């Protein structure tokens, strides 16, 4: 008795990842974070925002 093999079609490749933010968005976020840093210099969280500001600077 012969067995019949079925070949499953290959699944399509996943869609390419697209950036979530544009360079312009990074500039806007950087400006907003800088305004927050200046308004809240004495805040304990200002260090975190300062680090975020520098990371955003590397995007653009």
C-alpha positions as CSV (number, residue, x, y, z in Angstrom):
1,X,0.0,0.0,0.0
2,X,1.5,3.4,-1.0
3,X,1.4,6.3,1.4
4,X,0.7,9.7,0.1
5,X,2.8,12.6,1.4
6,X,1.4,16.1,1.6
7,X,3.7,19.0,1.5
8,X,2.6,21.9,3.6
9,X,3.1,25.3,2.0
10,X,5.9,27.4,3.5
11,X,4.7,30.1,5.8
12,X,5.4,33.6,4.5
13,X,8.3,35.5,6.1
14,X,7.3,37.8,8.9
15,X,6.9,41.4,8.0
16,X,10.0,43.6,8.4
17,X,10.1,45.6,11.6
18,X,9.5,49.3,11.1
19,X,10.8,52.0,13.4
20,X,8.3,53.2,16.0
21,X,9.7,56.7,16.1
22,X,11.0,58.9,13.4
23,X,14.1,61.1,13.7
24,X,11.7,64.1,14.1
25,X,9.9,62.3,16.9
26,X,13.2,61.7,18.7
27,X,14.0,65.4,18.4
28,X,10.6,66.3,19.9
29,X,11.0,63.9,22.7
30,X,14.5,65.2,23.4
31,X,13.2,68.7,23.7
32,X,10.4,67.7,26.0
33,X,12.7,65.7,28.2
34,X,15.1,68.6,28.4
35,X,12.3,70.9,29.5
36,X,11.4,68.5,32.2
37,X,15.0,68.2,33.4
38,X,15.3,72.0,33.6
39,X,12.0,72.3,35.5
40,X,12.8,69.5,37.9
41,X,16.6,69.7,38.5
42,X,16.3,68.9,42.2
43,X,14.2,65.8,41.7
44,X,15.8,62.5,42.5
45,X,14.5,61.1,39.2
46,X,16.3,63.9,37.2
47,X,19.3,61.5,36.8
48,X,17.0,59.0,35.0
49,X,15.7,61.7,32.7
50,X,19.2,63.0,32.1
51,X,20.2,59.5,31.0
52,X,17.1,59.3,28.7
53,X,18.0,62.7,27.2
54,X,21.5,61.4,26.3
55,X,20.1,58.1,24.8
56,X,17.7,60.1,22.7
57,X,20.7,62.1,21.5
58,X,22.2,59.0,20.1
59,X,19.2,58.3,17.9
60,X,19.4,61.3,15.7
